[in-house]
Amino acid sequence: MANIKSAKKRVLVAQKRAARNKAARSKVKTYIKKVEAAIASGDKAAAQTALSQATSVISMATSKGIYHKNTSSRKISRMATAVNKMA
C-alpha cells in the first residue's frame, strides 16, 4: 500500500474510475444482448427500438472515453447490419 498521501488518493481515484468504467461497459453489453435477443426472436420492430437504445448507450460511453470511437462505430455498424438483414 502507498505511504504518500497523493499516492493514496491516486489509488482511490483509480478504483472509482475503474468501477464507473466497468458499470458503463456492462450497460453497453446488456443493451447489445437486447438487440441480439430481438433479432433472434425475429421481431424487427423490437430490434429497431433496441438498436436505437443501444446506439445511444454506446455513443454515451464513447463520449465519456470508455470506448474508442472506432470500437463504438464497429459495434453499432454490426448491430445495424444485423437488424437490416432481418426479413
C-alpha positions in Angstrom: 0.0 0.0 0.0 1.1 3.5 -0.7 2.6 5.7 2.1 2.4 9.1 0.4 -0.9 11.0 0.7 -1.1 11.8 -3.1 -0.4 8.1 -4.0 -3.2 7.0 -1.7 -5.5 9.4 -3.4 -4.4 8.1 -6.8 -5.3 4.6 -5.7 -8.8 5.7 -4.6 -9.4 7.7 -7.7 -8.3 4.8 -9.9 -10.7 2.5 -8.1 -13.6 4.9 -8.5 -12.9 5.4 -12.2 -12.5 1.7 -12.8 -15.8 1.0 -11.2 -17.5 3.6 -13.3 -16.0 2.3 -16.5 -16.9 -1.3 -15.6 -20.5 -0.2 -15.0 -20.7 1.6 -18.3 -19.2 -1.4 -20.2 -21.7 -3.7 -18.5 -24.6 -1.5 -19.5 -23.4 -1.5 -23.2 -23.2 -5.3 -23.2 -26.7 -5.5 -21.7 -28.2 -3.3 -24.5 -26.3 -5.3 -27.2 -27.8 -8.5 -25.8 -31.2 -7.0 -26.0 -30.7 -6.2 -29.7 -29.4 -9.8 -30.3 -32.4 -11.3 -28.5 -34.8 -9.2 -30.6 -33.0 -10.3 -33.8 -33.2 -14.0 -32.6 -36.9 -13.7 -31.9 -37.5 -12.3 -35.4 -39.3 -9.1 -34.2 -37.9 -6.4 -36.5 -39.8 -3.5 -34.7 -38.4 -4.5 -31.4 -34.9 -5.0 -32.9 -35.0 -1.4 -34.3 -36.1 0.0 -31.0 -33.4 -1.9 -29.1 -30.9 -0.8 -31.8 -31.7 2.9 -31.2 -31.4 2.5 -27.5 -28.1 0.5 -27.8 -26.7 3.1 -30.2 -27.4 5.8 -27.7 -25.8 4.0 -24.8 -22.7 3.1 -26.8 -22.3 6.7 -28.0 -22.6 7.9 -24.5 -19.9 5.5 -23.3 -17.7 6.7 -26.2 -18.2 10.4 -25.3 -17.0 9.6 -21.8 -13.8 8.0 -23.1 -14.7 4.4 -22.2 -14.7 3.1 -25.7 -12.5 4.3 -28.7 -14.6 5.8 -31.4 -13.7 3.1 -33.9 -14.7 0.4 -31.5 -18.1 2.0 -30.9 -18.6 2.6 -34.7 -17.8 -1.1 -35.3 -20.3 -2.3 -32.7 -23.1 0.0 -33.9 -22.4 -0.9 -37.6 -22.5 -4.7 -36.9 -25.8 -4.4 -35.0 -27.4 -2.1 -37.6 -26.3 -4.6 -40.4 -27.8 -7.5 -38.5 -31.1 -5.6 -37.9 -31.3 -4.5 -41.6 -30.8 -8.1 -42.8 -33.9 -9.2 -41.0 -36.8 -10.2 -43.3 
